[in-house]
Amino acid sequence: QVQLVESGGGLVQAGGSLRLSCAASGSRFGFNDMGWFRQAPGEQRELVATITSGGFRNYAKSVKGRFTISRDSAKNTVDLQMNSLKPEDTAVYYCNAKQQRNYVLWDYWGQGTQVTVSS
């Protein structure tokens, strides 16, 4: 059973920084894309950043230049360094990992971690 466990959320003032971490366990296989999504109250879940197994990074326009995603494929971890945080970054952040096995793409999610940015 694959599990994703996030850590690092919290309350920070605007302009501050936070680092989110996610560790995937329970699989003998590596993961394809790993990434972070977020969901604010009353909003749909949206992509924040993803990184492929080859290291290609993709960012939402709203976070480009402020957030940096990284991963350690040997440890099945993915981190999100968030700098220059804004109140509009307030949301529950979810770790995501995709894994292709037997021609099926499996999609795994963490339980979410709250990030609150005060003005």
Buried (B, 14 or more C-beta within 10 A) or exposed (E): EBEBBBBBBEEBEEEBEBBBBBBBEEBEEBBBBBBBBBBBEEEEBEBBBBBBEEEEBBBBEEBEEBBBBBBEBEEBBBBBBBBEBBEEBBBBBBBBBBBEEEEEEBEBBBEBBEBBBEE
